[in-house]
Amino acid sequence: MDYYTKLFEYRTAGVREYWIVDSKKNHILVYNFESEYTDDYTFSDSVKAGIYDDLYINFSNIAKLLNI
């Protein structure tokens, strides 16, 4: 799967956080390479960007805009 190839490449390149957003499956997967955590979310969640102190992305608002 291409996700895992990119996961390896981004981590190797020094990317601090990698998000996979799949609107068809209502799924958000967040890999934080600094803290070594992985979290799962849906489009009804508000997701905090782990690399910023005050950035949240409200996916329920995005879902409404996309009619998901």
The first five atom37 places (N, CA, C, CB, O) and aatype in JSON, in Angstrom:
{
  "aatype": [12, 3, 18, 18, 16, 11, 10, 13, 6, 18, 1, 16, 0, 7, 19, 1, 6, 18, 17, 9, 19, 3, 15, 11, 11, 2, 8, 9, 10, 19, 18, 2, 13, 6, 15, 6, 18, 16, 3, 3, 18, 16, 13, 15, 3, 15, 19, 11, 0, 7, 9, 18, 3, 3, 10, 18, 9, 2, 13, 15, 2, 9, 0, 11, 10, 10, 2, 9],
  "atom_mask": [
    [1, 1, 1, 1, 1],
    [1, 1, 1, 1, 1],
    [1, 1, 1, 1, 1],
    [1, 1, 1, 1, 1],
    [1, 1, 1, 1, 1],
    [1, 1, 1, 1, 1],
    [1, 1, 1, 1, 1],
    [1, 1, 1, 1, 1],
    [1, 1, 1, 1, 1],
    [1, 1, 1, 1, 1],
    [1, 1, 1, 1, 1],
    [1, 1, 1, 1, 1],
    [1, 1, 1, 1, 1],
    [1, 1, 1, 0, 1],
    [1, 1, 1, 1, 1],
    [1, 1, 1, 1, 1],
    [1, 1, 1, 1, 1],
    [1, 1, 1, 1, 1],
    [1, 1, 1, 1, 1],
    [1, 1, 1, 1, 1],
    [1, 1, 1, 1, 1],
    [1, 1, 1, 1, 1],
    [1, 1, 1, 1, 1],
    [1, 1, 1, 1, 1],
    [1, 1, 1, 1, 1],
    [1, 1, 1, 1, 1],
    [1, 1, 1, 1, 1],
    [1, 1, 1, 1, 1],
    [1, 1, 1, 1, 1],
    [1, 1, 1, 1, 1],
    [1, 1, 1, 1, 1],
    [1, 1, 1, 1, 1],
    [1, 1, 1, 1, 1],
    [1, 1, 1, 1, 1],
    [1, 1, 1, 1, 1],
    [1, 1, 1, 1, 1],
    [1, 1, 1, 1, 1],
    [1, 1, 1, 1, 1],
    [1, 1, 1, 1, 1],
    [1, 1, 1, 1, 1],
    [1, 1, 1, 1, 1],
    [1, 1, 1, 1, 1],
    [1, 1, 1, 1, 1],
    [1, 1, 1, 1, 1],
    [1, 1, 1, 1, 1],
    [1, 1, 1, 1, 1],
    [1, 1, 1, 1, 1],
    [1, 1, 1, 1, 1],
    [1, 1, 1, 1, 1],
    [1, 1, 1, 0, 1],
    [1, 1, 1, 1, 1],
    [1, 1, 1, 1, 1],
    [1, 1, 1, 1, 1],
    [1, 1, 1, 1, 1],
    [1, 1, 1, 1, 1],
    [1, 1, 1, 1, 1],
    [1, 1, 1, 1, 1],
    [1, 1, 1, 1, 1],
    [1, 1, 1, 1, 1],
    [1, 1, 1, 1, 1],
    [1, 1, 1, 1, 1],
    [1, 1, 1, 1, 1],
    [1, 1, 1, 1, 1],
    [1, 1, 1, 1, 1],
    [1, 1, 1, 1, 1],
    [1, 1, 1, 1, 1],
    [1, 1, 1, 1, 1],
    [1, 1, 1, 1, 1]
  ],
  "atom_positions": [
    [[0.84, -1.18, 0.0], [0.0, 0.0, 0.0], [0.89, 1.25, 0.0], [-0.96, -0.01, 1.22], [1.91, 1.3, 0.69]],
    [[0.5, 2.23, -0.77], [1.27, 3.46, -0.91], [1.38, 4.23, 0.4], [0.63, 4.35, -1.97], [2.37, 4.93, 0.62]],
    [[0.39, 4.1, 1.28], [0.43, 4.81, 2.56], [1.7, 4.47, 3.34], [-0.8, 4.47, 3.4], [2.34, 5.34, 3.93]],
    [[2.05, 3.19, 3.35], [3.18, 2.76, 4.16], [4.52, 3.12, 3.52], [3.12, 1.26, 4.38], [5.5, 3.35, 4.23]],
    [[4.56, 3.18, 2.2], [5.75, 3.65, 1.51], [5.99, 5.12, 1.87], [5.63, 3.47, -0.02], [7.11, 5.52, 2.19]],
    [[4.93, 5.91, 1.8], [5.04, 7.33, 2.15], [5.37, 7.51, 3.62], [3.75, 8.07, 1.81], [6.16, 8.39, 3.98]],
    [[4.78, 6.69, 4.48], [5.07, 6.75, 5.9], [6.56, 6.61, 6.15], [4.29, 5.66, 6.66], [7.15, 7.4, 6.89]],
    [[7.17, 5.62, 5.54], [8.61, 5.4, 5.69], [9.41, 6.57, 5.12], [9.03, 4.09, 4.99], [10.35, 7.06, 5.76]],
    [[9.04, 7.02, 3.93], [9.77, 8.11, 3.28], [9.68, 9.41, 4.08], [9.23, 8.33, 1.87], [10.69, 10.09, 4.27]],
    [[8.49, 9.75, 4.54], [8.32, 10.99, 5.29], [9.06, 10.95, 6.62], [6.83, 11.26, 5.54], [9.71, 11.92, 7.02]],
    [[8.97, 9.82, 7.3], [9.67, 9.68, 8.59], [11.18, 9.8, 8.38], [9.33, 8.32, 9.26], [11.86, 10.48, 9.15]],
    [[11.69, 9.15, 7.35], [13.11, 9.21, 7.03], [13.55, 10.63, 6.68], [13.42, 8.26, 5.88], [14.68, 11.03, 6.97]],
    [[12.65, 11.38, 6.04], [12.97, 12.75, 5.62], [12.87, 13.76, 6.76], [12.04, 13.17, 4.49], [13.24, 14.92, 6.59]],
    [[12.37, 13.33, 7.92], [12.29, 14.23, 9.06], [10.95, 14.9, 9.26], [0.0, 0.0, 0.0], [10.82, 15.81, 10.09]],
    [[9.93, 14.46, 8.52], [8.59, 14.99, 8.73], [8.16, 14.63, 10.14], [7.57, 14.44, 7.66], [8.38, 13.5, 10.59]],
    [[7.55, 15.57, 10.84], [7.2, 15.34, 12.25], [5.85, 14.66, 12.43], [7.21, 16.64, 13.0], [5.64, 13.97, 13.43]],
    [[4.94, 14.86, 11.48], [3.6, 14.3, 11.61], [3.06, 13.97, 10.23], [2.65, 15.28, 12.35], [3.27, 14.72, 9.27]],
    [[2.37, 12.84, 10.13], [1.84, 12.35, 8.85], [0.37, 12.0, 9.04], [2.65, 11.12, 8.35], [0.03, 11.18, 9.89]],
    [[-0.5, 12.62, 8.25], [-1.94, 12.37, 8.34], [-2.41, 11.68, 7.07], [-2.72, 13.7, 8.55], [-2.03, 12.05, 5.96]],
    [[-3.24, 10.67, 7.25], [-3.93, 10.03, 6.12], [-5.42, 10.32, 6.32], [-3.63, 8.46, 6.04], [-6.01, 9.91, 7.31]],
    [[-6.0, 11.03, 5.37], [-7.41, 11.42, 5.45], [-8.15, 10.73, 4.32], [-7.59, 12.98, 5.38], [-7.86, 10.95, 3.14]],
    [[-9.11, 9.88, 4.67], [-9.88, 9.12, 3.7], [-11.36, 9.44, 3.89], [-9.62, 7.59, 3.83], [-12.01, 8.87, 4.76]],
    [[-11.87, 10.34, 3.08], [-13.27, 10.77, 3.22], [-14.25, 9.66, 2.86], [-13.53, 11.99, 2.34], [-15.35, 9.61, 3.41]],
    [[-13.88, 8.78, 1.97], [-14.78, 7.68, 1.58], [-14.98, 6.69, 2.72], [-14.23, 6.96, 0.36], [-16.05, 6.08, 2.83]],
    [[-13.97, 6.53, 3.56], [-14.07, 5.6, 4.69], [-14.34, 6.31, 6.01], [-12.78, 4.78, 4.81], [-14.4, 5.68, 7.07]],
    [[-14.5, 7.65, 5.96], [-14.75, 8.45, 7.17], [-13.64, 8.19, 8.2], [-16.15, 8.12, 7.77], [-13.92, 7.92, 9.36]],
    [[-12.41, 8.28, 7.76], [-11.3, 7.87, 8.61], [-10.12, 8.84, 8.48], [-10.85, 6.44, 8.26], [-9.74, 9.23, 7.37]],
    [[-9.55, 9.21, 9.62], [-8.33, 10.01, 9.67], [-7.35, 9.28, 10.56], [-8.61, 11.47, 10.21], [-7.67, 8.93, 11.7]],
    [[-6.17, 9.04, 10.06], [-5.12, 8.36, 10.8], [-3.96, 9.33, 10.94], [-4.68, 7.02, 10.1], [-3.46, 9.86, 9.94]],
    [[-3.51, 9.55, 12.18], [-2.45, 10.52, 12.44], [-1.26, 9.81, 13.07], [-2.95, 11.67, 13.36], [-1.38, 9.19, 14.13]],
    [[-0.12, 9.91, 12.41], [1.14, 9.41, 12.95], [1.95, 10.61, 13.43], [1.94, 8.57, 11.88], [2.25, 11.51, 12.64]],
    [[2.31, 10.64, 14.71], [3.17, 11.68, 15.23], [4.53, 11.05, 15.5], [2.57, 12.34, 16.53], [4.68, 10.26, 16.44]],
    [[5.51, 11.38, 14.69], [6.82, 10.75, 14.79], [7.62, 11.24, 15.99], [7.6, 11.0, 13.53], [8.53, 10.55, 16.45]],
    [[7.31, 12.43, 16.49], [8.05, 12.96, 17.64], [7.66, 12.24, 18.93], [7.79, 14.46, 17.78], [8.53, 11.92, 19.74]],
    [[6.39, 11.98, 19.11], [5.94, 11.34, 20.35], [5.67, 9.85, 20.16], [4.69, 12.03, 20.86], [5.31, 9.15, 21.12]],
    [[5.83, 9.36, 18.94], [5.66, 7.94, 18.63], [4.23, 7.45, 18.87], [6.61, 7.11, 19.47], [4.02, 6.31, 19.27]],
    [[3.24, 8.32, 18.63], [1.87, 7.84, 18.78], [1.15, 7.81, 17.44], [1.1, 8.74, 19.76], [1.53, 8.5, 16.49]],
    [[0.12, 6.99, 17.38], [-0.77, 6.91, 16.23], [-2.19, 6.98, 16.76], [-0.53, 5.59, 15.4], [-2.54, 6.26, 17.7]],
    [[-3.0, 7.83, 16.17], [-4.39, 7.98, 16.6], [-5.33, 7.86, 15.41], [-4.61, 9.32, 17.31], [-4.99, 8.24, 14.29]],
    [[-6.52, 7.32, 15.68], [-7.58, 7.2, 14.69], [-8.7, 8.17, 15.01], [-8.12, 5.75, 14.62], [-9.05, 8.37, 16.18]],
    [[-9.25, 8.78, 13.97], [-10.36, 9.72, 14.13], [-11.37, 9.48, 13.0], [-9.85, 11.19, 14.12], [-11.1, 8.75, 12.05]],
    [[-12.53, 10.12, 13.14], [-13.52, 10.11, 12.08], [-13.85, 11.56, 11.71], [-14.82, 9.33, 12.52], [-13.31, 12.5, 12.3]],
    [[-14.71, 11.73, 10.74], [-15.08, 13.07, 10.31], [-16.06, 13.75, 11.27], [-15.69, 13.01, 8.93], [-16.52, 14.86, 11.0]],
    [[-16.38, 13.11, 12.38], [-17.17, 13.79, 13.4], [-16.27, 14.38, 14.49], [-18.18, 12.82, 14.03], [-16.76, 14.98, 15.44]],
    [[-14.96, 14.22, 14.34], [-14.0, 14.67, 15.35], [-13.33, 15.99, 14.99], [-12.95, 13.61, 15.55], [-13.26, 16.4, 13.83]],
    [[-12.84, 16.63, 16.03], [-11.93, 17.76, 15.9], [-10.55, 17.22, 16.27], [-12.37, 19.0, 16.81], [-10.38, 16.66, 17.35]],
    [[-9.59, 17.39, 15.39], [-8.28, 16.76, 15.56], [-7.22, 17.83, 15.82], [-7.92, 15.91, 14.32], [-7.1, 18.8, 15.06]],
    [[-6.47, 17.65, 16.88], [-5.39, 18.57, 17.21], [-4.14, 18.17, 16.44], [-5.12, 18.59, 18.74], [-3.75, 17.0, 16.44]],
    [[-3.52, 19.14, 15.81], [-2.23, 18.9, 15.17], [-1.18, 18.81, 16.27], [-1.87, 20.03, 14.13], [-0.98, 19.77, 17.01]],
    [[-0.54, 17.69, 16.38], [0.4, 17.45, 17.47], [1.64, 18.32, 17.44], [0.0, 0.0, 0.0], [2.29, 18.5, 18.47]],
    [[1.97, 18.86, 16.29], [3.2, 19.65, 16.18], [2.97, 21.14, 16.4], [3.82, 19.43, 14.83], [3.92, 21.93, 16.36]],
    [[1.71, 21.54, 16.64], [1.38, 22.93, 16.94], [0.56, 22.97, 18.23], [0.61, 23.59, 15.77], [-0.26, 22.09, 18.48]],
    [[0.78, 23.98, 19.04], [0.08, 24.07, 20.32], [-1.4, 24.39, 20.2], [0.74, 25.11, 21.17], [-2.2, 23.94, 21.02]],
    [[-1.78, 25.17, 19.18], [-3.14, 25.68, 19.15], [-3.89, 25.44, 17.83], [-3.12, 27.14, 19.43], [-4.82, 26.18, 17.51]],
    [[-3.48, 24.44, 17.08], [-4.15, 24.16, 15.81], [-5.02, 22.92, 15.93], [-3.11, 23.99, 14.67], [-4.54, 21.82, 16.2]],
    [[-6.32, 23.13, 15.72], [-7.29, 22.04, 15.68], [-8.01, 22.1, 14.34], [-8.31, 22.14, 16.87], [-8.3, 23.19, 13.84]],
    [[-8.27, 20.96, 13.76], [-9.02, 20.89, 12.51], [-10.33, 20.18, 12.81], [-8.22, 20.15, 11.38], [-10.35, 19.02, 13.24]],
    [[-11.44, 20.89, 12.58], [-12.75, 20.34, 12.86], [-13.25, 19.63, 11.6], [-13.75, 21.46, 13.3], [-13.75, 20.27, 10.67]],
    [[-13.12, 18.33, 11.58], [-13.5, 17.57, 10.4], [-15.01, 17.48, 10.22], [-12.92, 16.19, 10.48], [-15.46, 17.19, 9.11]],
    [[-15.79, 17.71, 11.26], [-17.24, 17.7, 11.08], [-17.66, 18.88, 10.21], [-17.97, 17.74, 12.44], [-18.59, 18.76, 9.41]],
    [[-16.98, 20.02, 10.35], [-17.26, 21.16, 9.47], [-16.86, 20.86, 8.02], [-16.51, 22.41, 9.97], [-17.57, 21.23, 7.08]],
    [[-15.75, 20.2, 7.86], [-15.29, 19.82, 6.52], [-16.26, 18.83, 5.89], [-13.86, 19.21, 6.57], [-16.59, 18.94, 4.71]],
    [[-16.73, 17.87, 6.69], [-17.69, 16.88, 6.19], [-18.96, 17.56, 5.7], [-18.03, 15.86, 7.29], [-19.51, 17.17, 4.67]],
    [[-19.43, 18.58, 6.42], [-20.63, 19.31, 6.0], [-20.38, 20.02, 4.66], [-21.04, 20.34, 7.08], [-21.25, 20.02, 3.79]],
    [[-19.21, 20.62, 4.51], [-18.9, 21.3, 3.26], [-18.82, 20.34, 2.08], [-17.6, 22.05, 3.39], [-19.16, 20.69, 0.95]],
    [[-18.35, 19.11, 2.35], [-18.2, 18.1, 1.3], [-19.43, 17.23, 1.14], [-17.01, 17.24, 1.58], [-19.47, 16.34, 0.28]],
    [[-20.44, 17.48, 1.98], [-21.67, 16.67, 1.97], [-21.39, 15.19, 2.19], [-22.41, 16.84, 0.64], [-21.92, 14.32, 1.5]],
    [[-20.54, 14.93, 3.18], [-20.19, 13.54, 3.51], [-21.14, 13.03, 4.58], [-18.7, 13.43, 3.98], [-21.02, 11.88, 5.01]]
  ]
}
